[in-house]
């Protein structure tokens, strides 16, 4: 291989690792998938465990071809998949590169392959049902307290800042929800809250259901991306969706 070819391949690999914008993800047209939190998520409906296992085997073979694999969970009647890159490249405003956990071009490619495999196996997707739970803790001392939470949640100090330029706690094996740190408000008594990520098409239904059950929308200034809902005791949670680019939302 010539030096020019090697350099070209290096540039291609680098581009494949760049984190993608929300607009780029939407433009990929992945109808089976929804962007929730850091990754792409899909749910496929299966008649039985054997069907799901055969589907996952085929997905694994596709992953072998790309050298990239999804996270997989099989349950009664479904196969849940998540694709994300643990080594995505994020460049801040000063041009400094950070390695983060995010969607890259290789995730788009893998998601497309999986969609094709599902079609070959005659397995339908149910994208509106995907969901992700994260925890939020408001504090002015994230660097100080993060090691405690890394130890409690994962038993691993490396979980602090994993896949993130912040102090956020993420378990590389996905055993527990992510814990991120927000700015503390000294007038608020509640420091912990949950964040529930859902597909955009069901966000309104989920909010209406919470309100019908007695909840209250206390802040929708960040809607549709973020809607804060309180229960009857005043405990709050945030309903989150990946907001579509304006051009896509208007079409």
C-alpha positions in Angstrom: 0.0 0.0 0.0 1.4 3.4 -0.9 1.7 6.2 1.6 -1.0 8.2 -0.2 -3.4 5.3 0.0 -2.6 4.8 3.7 -3.2 8.4 4.4 -6.5 8.3 2.5 -7.7 5.3 4.5 -6.6 7.0 7.7 -8.7 10.1 6.8 -11.7 7.8 6.0 -11.4 6.0 9.4 -11.2 9.4 11.1 -14.3 10.7 9.4 -16.2 7.5 10.3 -15.4 8.2 14.0 -16.6 11.8 13.9 -19.7 12.3 16.1 -22.8 13.1 13.9 -25.2 16.0 14.4 -28.8 15.4 14.9 -29.5 16.6 11.4 -27.1 14.1 9.9 -28.7 11.3 11.9 -32.2 12.4 10.7 -31.1 12.7 7.1 -29.9 9.0 7.3 -33.6 8.0 7.1 -33.3 5.1 9.6 -37.1 4.4 9.9 -36.6 1.5 12.3 -34.4 3.5 14.7 -34.7 6.4 17.1 -32.0 8.5 18.5 -32.3 8.4 22.4 -29.6 9.9 24.7 -26.3 8.9 23.1 -27.2 6.1 20.8 -29.6 4.7 18.2 -32.2 2.3 19.5 -34.6 -0.2 17.8 -37.1 -2.8 18.9 -38.0 -5.7 16.7 -41.0 -7.9 17.4 -40.5 -11.7 17.3 -42.9 -14.6 17.6 -40.6 -16.7 19.8 -37.1 -16.8 21.3 -35.7 -19.0 18.5 -36.7 -16.4 15.9 -35.0 -13.7 18.0 -31.9 -15.8 18.5 -31.6 -16.5 14.7 -32.1 -12.8 14.0 -29.3 -11.8 16.5 -27.0 -14.4 15.0 -27.4 -12.8 11.6 -26.9 -9.4 13.2 -23.6 -10.7 14.7 -22.4 -11.8 11.3 -23.1 -8.4 9.9 -21.2 -6.9 12.9 -18.2 -9.2 12.0 -18.1 -7.7 8.5 -18.0 -4.2 9.9 -16.0 -4.8 13.0 -18.7 -3.0 15.0 -21.5 -4.5 17.1 -24.7 -3.5 18.8 -25.8 -4.1 22.3 -28.6 -6.7 22.4 -31.4 -7.6 24.8 -33.9 -10.4 24.0 -37.2 -10.7 25.9 -40.6 -12.3 25.4 -41.7 -11.1 22.0 -38.9 -8.6 21.3 -35.3 -8.0 20.5 -33.9 -4.6 21.6 -30.8 -3.2 19.9 -28.6 -0.2 20.6 -25.8 1.0 18.3 -23.3 3.6 19.5 -19.6 4.3 19.2 -17.5 4.4 22.4 -14.7 6.2 20.5 -16.5 9.0 18.7 -14.6 12.2 18.2 -16.0 15.5 19.5 -14.3 18.8 18.7 -15.1 21.6 21.1 -15.2 25.3 20.2 -11.4 25.6 20.5 -10.8 22.6 18.2 -9.7 20.3 21.0 -10.7 16.7 20.3 -12.5 14.6 23.0 -13.3 10.9 22.8 -17.0 10.5 23.6 -19.8 7.9 23.3 -22.0 9.0 20.4 -23.4 8.1 17.0 -20.9 8.0 14.2 -21.0 6.9 10.5 -20.3 3.3 11.4 -23.4 3.2 13.6 -25.5 4.5 10.7 -24.0 1.8 8.5 -24.7 -1.0 11.0 -28.2 0.2 11.7 -29.0 0.1 7.9 -27.6 -3.5 7.7 -29.7 -4.6 10.7 -32.8 -3.1 9.1 -32.1 -5.1 6.0 -31.6 -8.3 8.0 -34.9 -7.7 9.8 -36.6 -7.4 6.5 -35.0 -10.6 5.2 -36.2 -12.4 8.4 -39.7 -10.8 8.0 -39.4 -9.2 11.4 -41.2 -5.9 12.0 -39.8 -2.9 14.0 -41.7 -1.1 16.6 -39.7 2.2 16.9 -42.3 4.1 18.9 -41.8 1.8 21.9 -38.1 2.4 22.5 -37.1 4.2 25.7 -34.0 5.0 27.8 -33.8 6.0 31.5 -31.0 8.3 32.8 -30.5 9.9 36.3 -29.7 13.5 36.9 -28.2 14.9 40.1 -27.9 18.7 40.6 -24.7 19.7 42.3 -22.0 22.4 42.4 -19.4 19.8 43.2 -19.5 17.2 40.5 -15.8 16.6 40.4 -15.8 16.0 44.2 -18.8 13.7 44.5 -18.5 11.8 41.1 -16.0 9.2 42.4 -18.4 8.2 45.1 -21.2 7.6 42.6 -18.8 5.9 40.2 -17.9 3.4 43.0 -21.5 2.9 44.1 -23.0 2.4 40.7 -20.3 0.5 38.9 -17.5 -0.3 41.3 -15.1 1.2 38.7 -13.4 4.6 39.0 -13.1 4.7 35.2 -16.9 5.1 34.9 -16.4 8.8 35.8 -16.2 10.7 32.5 -16.4 7.5 30.4 -17.6 8.5 27.0 -18.1 12.1 28.0 -15.9 15.2 28.5 -17.9 15.8 31.8 -17.9 14.0 35.2 -20.9 11.9 34.1 -21.0 8.4 35.3 -21.5 5.7 32.6 -21.0 2.0 33.0 -19.3 0.6 29.9 -21.3 -2.6 30.2 -24.6 -0.9 30.5 -25.7 -2.4 33.8 -27.0 0.8 35.3 -28.5 4.0 34.0 -26.2 6.9 33.3 -25.9 9.5 36.0 -25.1 13.0 34.9 -24.6 16.2 36.9 -26.5 19.4 36.5 -26.1 22.8 38.1 -27.4 23.0 41.6 -30.1 25.5 42.6 -29.8 26.3 46.3 -33.6 26.9 46.5 -34.5 23.5 45.3 -35.0 20.7 47.8 -35.0 17.9 45.1 -31.5 17.2 43.7 -32.2 13.8 42.1 -34.5 13.4 39.1 -35.0 10.9 36.3 -34.8 11.6 32.6 -37.0 9.5 30.3 -36.0 9.4 26.6 -38.8 8.4 24.2 -39.4 8.5 20.5 -40.6 11.9 19.3 -43.9 10.5 17.9 -45.1 9.3 21.4 -43.9 12.3 23.5 -47.2 14.0 23.5 -49.1 10.8 24.4 -46.7 10.2 27.3 -47.1 13.7 28.6 -50.9 13.6 28.3 -50.9 10.2 30.2 -48.8 11.6 33.0 -51.1 14.6 33.3 -54.2 12.4 33.2 -52.7 10.4 36.1 -52.4 13.6 38.2 -49.1 15.0 37.1 -48.4 18.6 36.2 -46.3 20.1 33.4 -44.1 22.6 35.4 -41.8 23.7 32.6 -42.2 23.2 28.8 -39.9 26.1 27.7 -37.5 23.4 26.3 -40.2 21.5 24.6 -40.2 19.4 22.5 -36.7 18.4 23.6 -37.3 18.7 27.3 -40.6 18.8 29.3 -40.5 18.9 33.1 -43.3 17.0 34.8 -44.1 16.9 38.5 -46.1 14.4 40.5 -48.6 15.3 43.2 -45.7 15.4 45.8 -43.7 17.8 43.7 -41.1 15.3 42.5 -40.0 16.1 39.0 -38.9 14.1 36.0 -37.9 15.2 32.5 -39.3 13.8 29.4 -36.7 14.0 26.6 -36.8 13.6 22.9 -34.2 14.1 20.1 -35.6 17.2 18.4 -35.8 16.9 14.6 -34.1 19.6 12.5 -36.5 22.3 11.5 -36.7 21.3 7.8 -37.5 17.7 8.7 -40.2 18.8 11.2 -41.9 21.0 8.7 -42.0 18.4 5.9 
